[in-house]
Amino acid sequence: MPSKSEEEQATTTVEQYLKSNVNSQYANVKSFKIAGSMTIAPTMATADTTSLDDLWAEQNIDKFKSAGYSTVALYDVDKDSAYYVAYVQSDITDAKLVQALAAKNNTNAELRKDVIYENGIAYVPKKYDPNNDTRMQLLYATSDNSEAKTEVTVKNNNVEGDFIENLIVTSKLDSNFVKFNITKGNTELDYYDIKSLKINGKEEVNNLSFWAINDSTIIINGVPASINKVEIELAKETILIKAGAPAWYTSPVMTLPGTWEFGHEPRVNEVIKIFNTHNTYYGNSQGGRTGYTYGASTHWMNAGTVHTAIAHVALGWKDAPLDDLDRFTIASLRTTTIPAQTVGDIKIPSIPEFSMVCSHIGVNANLDYQSGYNNGAKSDPGLRVRIIAKYGNKLLCAFVSPTAMTQAGAGLFMIQYQSGGKAYVQKTSANPDAEALTKLCPLYTLAGAKYTFYKDKECKTSIVTVTTDKAGKSNTIKVASGTYYVKETKAPFGYLLDKKVHEVTVKSGQTVKVAVKDRPMLDPIRAVVQKTVEEGADKNLSVKGAEFEFKYYPTLGDITKSEAIRTWNFAADDNGFVRYDDRNKISGDELFKYKDAPIGIIGTYTIKETKAPKGLALDERTIYVRIAPNAKGTRTIRTFSESATFTNPVEIKDGEALFDHIEKTQKVNLHLQKVDAETKQSVPQGYGTLEGAIYSVFRFDPLAAEDEFVADIVTDAAGKAV
């Protein structure tokens, strides 16, 4: 069923809104050029929510209601401006926008304070990548009565049918889609009728993961608060058939046997020339032939003679009266047989002999009109077919064959057809041996991969984009027959982007599986810690024997809400290396391994020193390390922080240990107290003083077998020296 309500009222498109509301302080709208896209993430919370920090505080989790995201078009409206602009506003009744924060669109979500939000418009500095690199988080304080509104604008291009041009759709906030109808009465709508469909200004007509049509109802996938504006343009060539089969579909016109397989969607007025047919003139002899005689029709008679009118329709000179296709009472003196063959991208089945009427008109061997043309033989191959109507899986066609014995054959027939084929993507892991590892971490998923079908090898002309589910299977699409080039444009989380271009041929009536494989991202951790002693420390001190606890959490979020599923204990070697292998492991769980070699997987790791070497101080800190995919899905990146909330993360370069640890020496604080030898007190007798006594401090160097001077300390008036 549709969303909660639909109401016809005035709407504005994204471009109309921007034109009226862009602040000239940041840009002047001179033109609309789409530079890329950005993500909006509206979050709905209770009316007493004051900020995102307030919402995500552990004690306030009940304030959360719902959230969603979508991509919106990012426009370059002014080449002289330093900003791109985007419409990012949600229309929510009985609600208040509490906070709008911009950040980099990745897992770390570094804040971008120079992105401006004003009056429903985001101003994004052009220094940032326009390819969905920026995310705008919008927090709304809502009530139980709050609802999301979506504006729908329709450009019908004078297409036949009854359409709504402006519509406001109201949906519940917790819904996962927006549904609406743009047709009235008996007007029907199908995929082929939609020329353009923009969601938040971004063209999505070829992306069937975002929208669908079911019984003329348009369904937009996504949380309603993230679907702000929908703009639809109908195709000019669309011929919409109203509910209930048309008169010609139920007429006695003969349906030829077999199914014609079109590599494209057949079009009304399309002409097909078939040169390989067997046409025969029988004169007055009709015995044993299939077919029927045509009935009387006033409309056809007004055209002159019925048989000539049919030929005129086949030649495109006039249109057929589709509501008056009664039988004609004219003798069928000609027949045609069509052998199985392929014409262009149309596969025609073998069709046994069927009857045609005689038409006194000149049609030449090229199947075109030629006045006075006549082949004296009784048989002249060829058949011109003009599609004059379509409904369901049937086409109504007018046929005419070349003139032989002064007459051309003509007839009206229905043919059954199917157009194009279907295709889907099936993704599997390229490394079955690694599946045991990826199953340990729910971050790894085959869902969300996007593959785009292109017409050309260079992958410049896109047709449609499909999205995989958690089983790695995409939605099935219907395409014209032909060869396509399929390329992954977004990798699923935890897997490397598939850079291969897959060539696939789709044939009419077939469903083709595009089998693809993705390699999971694994990280070759070589060293957990690189341990050294601070500069100036005793050269006799050794880093050997330091011990570290290493834990793994299958999350990239707050680990305080997660449990470690692996714990290991490692010891440093003579050189201070704590390697991620069995040689340095002293206890704990089995290491992650791929093909018997230690490996790291995506997630969060903690490192903590549990035992310091002799003479060196224990480090009380816990180090947090994240291994995550980069934004392009081409490799892993490693970062560390000293905070569980991962503030101020530092990137770890390739080849480096997860943590460079500098051991600090144990410090000895020497305190000296001088006292009177007789009184044993720190107060001098008479005119004596305890101040100014000098003591030299030495340390014994066992390698040199001698004392080494450290420093002189001097007592104060109280006899103390430090």
C-alpha positions in Angstrom: 0.0 0.0 0.0 1.1 3.6 -0.5 2.7 5.7 2.3 0.4 7.2 5.0 -1.1 9.9 2.8 -0.8 11.6 -0.6 -1.9 15.1 -1.3 -1.8 17.0 -4.6 -0.2 20.4 -3.9 2.5 22.7 -5.2 6.1 21.4 -5.0 9.6 22.6 -5.9 12.4 20.7 -7.5 15.9 20.7 -6.0 17.2 23.2 -8.6 14.2 25.5 -8.0 14.8 25.5 -4.3 18.6 26.2 -4.7 17.9 28.9 -7.1 15.7 30.7 -4.7 17.6 30.1 -1.5 21.4 29.9 -2.1 23.1 32.6 -0.1 25.0 35.0 -2.4 27.6 35.3 0.3 28.8 31.8 -0.6 27.7 31.4 -4.3 25.7 33.0 -7.0 23.5 30.5 -9.0 24.7 30.9 -12.6 24.1 27.4 -13.8 23.5 23.8 -12.5 26.4 21.5 -13.1 26.4 18.3 -11.0 29.9 17.9 -9.6 29.3 14.7 -7.6 27.4 13.8 -4.5 27.4 13.8 -0.7 25.7 11.7 1.9 23.0 13.0 4.3 22.2 11.1 7.5 19.1 12.3 9.3 18.7 10.9 12.8 15.4 11.1 14.7 15.3 11.4 18.4 13.0 12.3 21.3 11.9 15.9 21.8 14.3 16.4 24.8 17.4 15.5 22.8 19.9 18.4 22.8 22.8 17.1 20.7 24.4 14.1 19.1 26.6 13.6 22.1 23.5 13.7 24.3 21.8 11.1 22.1 24.7 8.6 22.0 25.4 8.8 25.7 25.0 5.4 27.1 22.3 6.5 29.6 20.3 8.2 26.9 20.1 5.3 24.3 16.2 5.3 24.7 16.2 8.7 23.1 17.0 7.2 19.7 14.1 6.6 17.3 15.3 6.0 13.8 18.0 7.0 11.3 18.7 6.7 7.6 21.0 8.0 4.9 21.0 8.8 1.2 23.1 10.5 -1.4 22.2 13.9 -2.7 23.5 15.8 -5.8 26.4 18.1 -5.2 26.1 21.1 -7.6 28.7 23.5 -8.9 26.5 26.5 -9.4 29.2 29.1 -9.6 32.7 28.4 -11.0 34.0 31.5 -9.2 32.7 30.3 -5.8 34.8 28.3 -3.3 31.8 26.1 -2.5 29.7 23.3 -3.9 26.0 23.4 -2.8 23.6 20.6 -2.0 20.0 20.4 -0.8 20.1 18.4 2.4 17.0 19.4 4.3 14.4 16.9 5.7 10.8 18.0 5.9 9.6 16.5 9.2 6.4 17.7 10.9 6.3 18.7 14.6 10.1 18.5 14.8 13.1 20.7 15.4 16.5 20.5 13.8 18.8 20.3 16.8 22.2 19.9 15.2 23.9 19.7 11.8 27.4 18.3 11.7 29.6 17.7 8.6 32.4 15.1 8.5 34.5 13.1 6.1 32.4 10.2 4.8 34.5 7.4 6.3 34.7 5.3 9.4 36.7 7.9 11.3 34.3 10.7 10.4 36.7 13.5 11.0 34.7 16.7 11.5 34.6 19.3 8.8 33.8 22.6 10.5 34.3 24.6 7.4 31.2 23.0 5.8 28.3 25.4 6.2 24.7 24.5 6.8 22.1 27.2 6.3 18.4 27.1 5.4 18.4 23.5 4.2 21.5 23.9 2.0 25.0 22.6 2.6 28.0 24.7 1.3 30.9 22.3 0.8 34.4 23.8 0.2 35.7 22.7 -3.2 38.9 21.6 -1.6 37.1 18.4 -0.7 36.6 15.5 -3.1 33.1 15.9 -4.6 32.7 12.1 -5.0 30.6 11.4 -1.9 33.5 12.3 0.4 31.4 14.5 2.7 28.6 13.4 5.1 26.1 15.7 6.8 24.6 14.4 10.1 21.2 16.0 10.8 19.7 15.5 14.3 16.0 16.1 14.7 14.1 16.3 18.0 10.7 14.8 17.2 7.4 14.0 18.8 5.1 10.9 18.6 3.1 12.8 15.9 6.1 13.6 13.7 6.0 12.4 10.1 8.3 12.8 7.0 7.2 14.6 3.9 8.5 13.9 0.4 7.8 16.3 -2.5 7.1 14.6 -5.8 7.2 16.5 -9.1 6.2 14.9 -12.4 7.0 16.1 -15.9 4.6 14.1 -18.2 5.8 15.4 -21.6 2.2 15.3 -22.8 2.2 11.5 -22.6 -1.2 9.9 -23.1 -2.9 9.2 -19.7 -4.0 10.9 -16.5 -1.1 11.9 -14.2 -0.5 13.9 -11.0 2.1 16.6 -11.5 2.7 17.7 -7.9 2.4 15.5 -4.9 3.2 15.6 -1.2 3.7 12.1 0.3 3.5 11.7 4.1 5.2 8.7 5.7 5.9 7.3 9.1 9.4 8.0 10.4 10.1 4.4 11.2 9.2 3.2 7.6 11.9 1.9 5.2 10.4 3.2 2.0 8.2 5.9 0.4 5.3 4.7 -1.8 3.1 6.7 -4.0 1.1 6.8 -7.3 1.4 9.4 -10.0 -1.4 8.0 -12.1 -5.2 8.5 -11.9 -8.1 6.4 -13.1 -7.1 3.5 -15.2 -3.8 4.8 -16.4 -1.0 2.2 -15.8 2.7 2.8 -15.3 5.7 0.5 -15.9 9.5 0.8 -15.9 9.8 1.6 -19.5 7.6 4.7 -19.0 10.1 6.4 -16.8 12.7 8.4 -18.6 14.3 10.1 -15.6 13.9 9.6 -11.8 15.9 11.9 -9.5 16.1 11.3 -5.7 17.3 14.4 -3.9 18.5 15.8 -7.2 20.6 12.7 -8.1 19.7 10.7 -11.2 18.8 7.1 -10.2 16.7 5.9 -13.1 19.1 3.1 -13.9 19.8 2.2 -10.3 17.0 -0.3 -9.5 18.4 -0.9 -6.0 16.8 2.5 -5.0 13.4 2.2 -6.6 10.8 -0.1 -8.2 7.3 -0.1 -9.7 4.7 -2.6 -8.5 1.2 -2.3 -10.0 1.8 1.3 -11.1 2.9 2.2 -7.5 6.4 3.7 -7.3 8.5 2.5 -4.3 11.5 4.5 -3.2 13.8 2.5 -0.9 15.1 4.3 2.2 14.1 6.0 5.4 11.5 8.7 4.5 13.3 11.4 6.3 16.2 10.9 3.9 14.0 11.1 0.7 13.3 14.8 0.5 12.5 15.4 -3.2 11.7 13.0 -6.1 11.6 14.3 -9.6 10.1 12.1 -12.4 10.1 12.6 -16.1 8.0 10.3 -18.4 9.4 9.1 -21.7 7.9 11.0 -24.7 7.5 7.9 -26.8 5.5 6.1 -24.1 2.2 4.6 -25.1 0.3 3.8 -21.9 -2.5 1.2 -22.0 -5.3 1.7 -19.6 -6.4 -1.2 -17.3 -8.3 -3.9 -19.2 -7.1 -5.4 -22.5 -7.7 -3.1 -25.5 -10.3 -4.1 -28.2 -7.7 -5.3 -30.7 -6.2 -7.7 -28.0 -9.5 -9.5 -27.7 -10.4 -9.4 -31.4 -10.5 -12.4 -33.7 -7.2 -11.4 -35.3 -5.0 -14.4 -35.6 -2.0 -14.9 -33.3 0.9 -16.5 -35.2 2.5 -19.5 -33.5 5.9 -19.2 -31.6 7.6 -16.4 -29.8 9.6 -13.6 -31.3 12.7 -12.8 -29.2 13.7 -9.1 -29.4 17.1 -7.9 -28.4 15.5 -4.5 -27.6 12.1 -3.4 -26.4 9.9 -3.3 -29.6 8.4 0.1 -30.4 5.1 1.0 -32.0 5.6 2.1 -35.7 8.9 0.0 -35.8 9.3 -1.7 -39.2 10.9 -5.1 -39.6 12.0 -6.3 -43.0 12.2 -10.0 -43.5 13.7 -11.1 -46.8 13.7 -14.8 -46.3 10.1 -15.9 -46.6 8.1 -18.1 -49.0 5.1 -16.3 -50.5 2.6 -18.0 -52.8 -0.4 -16.9 -54.9 -3.1 -19.5 -55.2 -5.6 -17.7 -57.3 -9.1 -19.0 -56.5 -7.8 -22.2 -54.9 -7.8 -22.0 -51.0 -8.1 -25.6 -49.9 -5.8 -26.9 -47.2 -4.4 -23.6 -46.1 -4.4 -22.2 -42.6 -5.7 -18.8 -41.8 -9.1 -17.2 -41.9 -11.3 -14.8 -43.9 -11.6 -11.1 -42.8 -14.9 -9.7 -41.7 -16.8 -6.5 -42.7 -15.7 -3.2 -41.1 -17.2 0.2 -41.8 -13.9 2.0 -40.8 -11.8 -0.1 -43.1 -14.3 0.3 -46.0 -14.1 4.0 -45.7 -10.5 3.8 -46.5 -11.3 2.5 -50.0 -11.1 -1.3 -50.1 -10.2 -3.3 -47.0 -7.3 -5.2 -48.5 -5.7 -2.0 -49.8 -6.1 -0.3 -46.4 -4.2 -3.1 -44.7 -1.3 -2.6 -47.1 -1.4 1.2 -46.4 -1.1 0.5 -42.7 1.8 -1.8 -43.3 3.6 0.8 -45.4 3.0 3.4 -42.7 0.6 5.6 -44.7 -2.2 5.5 -42.2 -3.0 4.1 -38.7 -5.3 1.2 -38.1 -8.7 1.7 -36.4 -7.7 -0.5 -33.5 -11.2 -0.5 -32.0 -12.8 -2.1 -35.1 -11.0 -5.3 -36.1 -14.0 -7.5 -37.1 -13.5 -10.3 -39.7 -13.4 -9.2 -43.3 -15.3 -11.1 -46.1 -12.5 -11.0 -48.6 -11.0 -14.2 -50.0 -7.5 -15.2 -48.8 -5.7 -15.9 -52.1 -2.1 -15.7 -50.8 -0.1 -17.4 -48.1 3.3 -16.8 -46.5 5.7 -19.2 -44.7 8.5 -17.8 -42.5 11.6 -20.0 -41.8 13.3 -19.6 -38.5 15.9 -16.8 -38.8 17.5 -13.8 -37.1 16.9 -10.3 -38.4 19.1 -7.8 -36.7 18.7 -8.5 -33.0 15.3 -10.2 -33.5 15.1 -14.0 -33.4 12.1 -15.1 -35.4 10.7 -18.7 -34.9 9.6 -21.0 -37.7 6.0 -20.1 -38.7 4.0 -22.5 -40.9 1.9 -21.3 -43.8 -0.7 -18.6 -43.0 -3.1 -16.7 -45.3 -2.9 -13.2 -46.6 -5.4 -11.1 -48.7 -4.6 -9.7 -52.1 -3.9 -5.9 -52.2 -3.6 -4.1 -55.5 -0.5 -2.0 -54.7 3.1 -1.9 -55.8 5.6 -3.3 -53.2 9.1 -4.0 -54.6 11.6 -6.6 -53.6 13.1 -4.2 -51.0 9.7 -4.2 -49.3 9.1 -0.5 -50.1 6.3 1.1 -52.1 6.9 1.4 -55.9 4.1 2.4 -58.2 3.5 -0.2 -60.9 5.9 -2.8 -59.5 5.0 -6.3 -60.4 6.8 -9.7 -60.4 5.1 -12.0 -63.0 5.9 -15.1 -60.9 3.5 -16.5 -58.4 6.1 -16.3 -55.6 8.3 -13.3 -54.5 10.1 -13.6 -51.2 10.0 -11.0 -48.5 7.7 -9.6 -45.8 7.4 -6.1 -44.4 6.1 -6.0 -40.8 5.0 -2.8 -39.0 4.2 -2.8 -35.3 0.9 -0.9 -34.9 0.1 -1.6 -31.2 1.5 -3.5 -28.2 0.0 -4.8 -25.0 1.2 -7.4 -22.5 3.4 -9.8 -24.4 1.7 -9.3 -27.8 2.2 -7.0 -30.7 -0.4 -6.2 -33.3 1.3 -6.0 -36.7 0.4 -5.2 -40.3 2.1 -7.4 -42.9 2.7 -6.8 -46.6 4.6 -8.9 -49.1 6.1 -7.9 -52.5 3.7 -7.6 -55.5 3.4 -10.7 -57.6 0.8 -11.5 -60.2 -0.2 -7.8 -59.9 -1.1 -8.1 -56.2 0.8 -7.8 -52.9 -0.1 -9.9 -49.9 -1.4 -8.1 -46.8 -2.7 -9.1 -43.4 -3.1 -8.2 -39.7 -1.7 -10.6 -37.2 -0.7 -10.7 -33.6 2.7 -12.1 -32.5 3.9 -13.1 -29.1 7.2 -11.6 -28.0 9.8 -11.3 -25.3 12.4 -8.6 -25.3 15.9 -8.8 -24.1 17.1 -11.0 -21.2 17.9 -10.8 -17.6 21.2 -10.6 -15.7 22.4 -10.6 -12.1 25.7 -10.6 -10.2 26.7 -13.4 -7.9 29.6 -12.6 -5.7 31.7 -15.1 -3.8 34.9 -14.9 -1.8 38.0 -15.4 -3.9 39.8 -17.0 -0.9 37.6 -19.8 0.5 40.5 -20.6 2.9 40.0 -17.2 4.5 36.2 -17.7 5.1 36.9 -19.1 8.6 38.6 -15.8 9.5 35.9 -13.5 7.9 33.2 -15.4 9.7 34.8 -14.3 13.0 34.2 -10.6 12.2 30.6 -9.5 11.3 32.2 -6.4 9.6 33.1 -8.6 6.6 30.0 -8.8 4.3 29.2 -9.5 0.7 26.2 -7.1 1.0 26.5 -3.6 -0.5 28.8 -4.3 -3.4 27.8 -2.2 -6.4 28.4 -3.4 -10.0 27.6 -1.2 -13.0 26.7 -2.5 -16.4 28.3 -0.6 -19.3 27.9 -0.6 -23.1 31.6 -0.1 -23.8 34.8 -1.8 -22.8 36.1 1.5 -21.6 33.2 1.6 -19.1 32.2 5.1 -19.9 28.5 4.6 -20.9 26.7 3.1 -18.0 23.3 1.3 -18.2 22.4 0.2 -14.8 23.9 -0.5 -11.3 23.0 -3.5 -9.2 23.6 -4.1 -5.5 24.4 -7.4 -3.8 22.7 -8.8 -0.7 24.4 -10.6 2.2 24.5 -13.8 0.1 26.4 -11.9 -2.6 23.5 -12.0 -5.0 22.4 -8.8 -6.7 18.9 -7.8 -7.9 18.0 -9.2 -11.3 17.8 -6.6 -14.1 16.1 -6.7 -17.5 18.3 -5.5 -20.4 18.3 -5.6 -24.1 20.1 -8.5 -25.7 23.8 -7.7 -26.4 27.2 -7.6 -24.9 27.8 -5.7 -21.6 30.9 -4.9 -19.6 30.4 -5.2 -15.8 32.7 -3.5 -13.3 32.6 -3.2 -9.5 32.2 0.4 -8.6 31.9 -0.1 -4.8 33.4 -3.0 -2.9 31.5 -4.5 0.0 32.9 -3.7 3.4 36.0 -5.7 4.2 36.7 -6.8 0.6 39.1 -5.5 -2.0 37.6 -3.7 -5.0 37.3 -6.0 -8.0 39.2 -4.1 -10.7 38.4 -6.7 -13.4 36.0 -5.8 -16.2 33.7 -8.8 -16.8 32.3 -9.2 -20.3 28.9 -10.8 -20.5 26.5 -11.5 -23.4 22.8 -11.4 -22.7 20.5 -13.2 -25.1 16.8 -12.8 -25.4 14.8 -14.9 -23.0 17.8 -15.9 -21.0 18.9 -15.1 -17.5 22.7 -14.7 -17.2 24.7 -14.9 -14.0 27.8 -12.7 -13.8 30.0 -14.7 -11.5 32.5 -12.5 -9.7 34.9 -13.0 -6.8 36.2 -10.6 -4.2 39.3 -11.1 -2.0 38.8 -10.3 1.7 41.1 -7.7 3.2 43.7 -9.3 5.4 46.6 -7.5 7.0 50.1 -9.0 7.2 50.9 -7.9 10.8 54.6 -8.4 11.1 55.4 -6.7 14.4 53.0 -5.8 17.3 55.6 -3.7 19.1 59.0 -2.2 18.3 60.6 -1.7 21.7 63.6 0.6 22.4 65.1 2.1 25.5 65.0 5.9 26.0 68.0 7.9 25.0 70.6 8.4 27.7 69.6 5.3 29.7 72.0 2.8 31.2 73.5 0.9 28.2 73.4 -2.2 30.3 69.6 -2.3 30.4 68.0 -4.8 28.1 64.5 -4.7 26.4 64.4 -8.4 26.4 61.7 -9.9 28.6 59.1 -7.2 28.2 55.6 -8.8 27.9 52.5 -7.4 26.2 48.9 -8.4 26.2 47.3 -8.2 22.7 43.5 -8.4 22.3 41.2 -8.4 19.3 37.6 -7.0 19.1 35.4 -7.6 16.0 34.3 -4.0 15.8 35.5 -0.6 14.6 33.2 1.1 17.1 33.3 1.5 20.9 35.0 -1.6 22.2 33.6 -1.0 25.7 30.4 -2.4 24.2 32.1 -5.4 22.7 33.9 -8.5 23.9 37.4 -9.5 22.9 37.3 -12.8 21.1 41.0 -13.3 21.0 43.7 -12.7 23.6 47.4 -13.3 23.2 50.5 -12.6 25.3 53.8 -11.9 23.6 57.4 -11.3 24.8 60.0 -9.0 23.3 63.1 -10.6 21.8 66.7 -9.3 22.3 66.2 -6.6 19.7 62.9 -5.4 21.3 60.6 -6.8 18.6 57.3 -8.3 19.6 56.4 -10.2 16.5 52.9 -11.5 15.7 54.0 -15.1 15.4 54.2 -18.2 17.5 57.9 -17.6 18.3 57.1 -14.5 20.4 53.8 -15.8 21.7 54.1 -17.0 25.2 50.4 -17.8 25.9 46.8 -17.2 24.7 44.6 -18.2 21.9 45.6 -19.5 18.5 46.8 -16.7 16.2 44.7 -15.7 13.1 46.2 -17.6 10.2 45.8 -17.8 6.5 47.5 -20.7 4.8 49.4 -21.4 8.0 50.9 -17.9 8.1 49.9 -15.4 10.9 47.6 -12.7 9.6 45.5 -9.8 10.9 41.8 -9.1 10.1 39.7 -6.0 10.1 38.7 -4.8 13.6 40.2 -3.2 16.8 43.2 -4.4 18.7 44.5 -3.4 22.1 48.1 -3.5 23.2 49.1 -3.2 26.9 52.5 -3.9 28.6 52.0 -6.4 31.4 55.7 -6.9 32.5 58.6 -4.5 32.1 62.2 -5.6 31.8 64.5 -5.3 34.8 65.4 -1.8 35.5 62.8 -0.3 33.2 59.4 1.2 34.1 56.1 -0.4 33.3 54.0 1.5 30.8 50.5 1.8 32.2 48.8 3.0 28.9 46.5 0.9 26.7 47.1 1.4 23.0 44.1 1.1 20.6 44.8 0.0 17.0 42.2 -0.2 14.2 42.7 -2.1 10.9 40.0 -0.9 8.4 39.5 -0.6 4.6 40.4 2.7 3.0 37.6 4.8 1.4 38.2 3.3 -2.0 38.2 -0.3 -0.9 41.7 -0.9 -2.3 43.7 -1.7 0.8 43.7 -1.7 4.6 44.8 1.3 6.7 46.1 1.0 10.2 45.7 3.7 12.9 46.3 3.9 16.6 45.1 6.1 19.4 45.6 6.2 23.2 41.9 6.7 23.6 39.1 4.1 23.6 37.0 6.5 21.7 39.8 6.8 19.1 40.4 10.5 19.3 43.4 12.0 17.5 44.2 8.8 15.6 47.7 8.4 14.0 48.2 6.4 10.8 50.7 3.5 10.9 52.8 3.4 7.8 53.3 0.1 5.9 56.0 -2.0 7.3 55.9 -0.3 10.7 55.0 -2.1 14.0 51.6 -1.4 15.3 53.2 0.5 18.1 56.7 1.9 18.6 57.3 1.6 22.3 60.1 3.5 24.1 61.0 2.0 27.4 61.8 4.5 30.2 64.3 3.6 32.8 63.3 3.2 36.4 64.2 6.4 38.2 66.0 6.3 41.7 65.3 9.4 43.8 68.2 10.0 46.2 67.3 11.9 49.4 70.1 12.7 51.9 69.6 14.1 55.5 72.6 15.4 57.4 72.3 15.4 61.2 74.4 16.5 64.2 76.6 13.5 65.2 76.0 14.1 68.9 72.4 15.1 69.0 71.3 13.0 66.1 69.1 16.0 65.1 68.9 18.0 61.9 69.5 21.2 64.0 73.2 22.4 64.4 74.7 23.2 67.8 75.9 26.7 68.6 77.3 28.5 65.6 77.5 25.4 63.5 75.6 24.8 60.2 74.4 21.8 58.2 74.3 23.8 55.0 76.9 23.5 52.2 78.1 20.0 52.6 78.9 18.5 49.2 78.4 14.8 48.5 79.5 13.1 45.2 77.2 10.4 43.8 78.8 7.5 41.8 77.3 4.4 40.1 79.3 1.2 39.5 79.7 0.2 35.9 80.2 -3.6 35.8 81.6 -3.6 32.3 84.3 -1.1 33.1 84.7 -2.5 36.7 84.9 1.0 38.1 82.8 3.7 39.6 81.2 6.3 37.3 80.6 9.8 38.6 76.9 10.8 38.3 76.5 14.2 40.1 77.3 16.3 43.2 74.5 17.1 45.7 74.7 19.9 48.3 72.8 20.2 51.6 70.6 23.1 52.5 70.2 24.8 55.9 68.1 21.9 57.1 70.8 19.5 56.1 68.8 18.1 53.2 70.2 17.2 49.8 68.2 15.8 46.8 
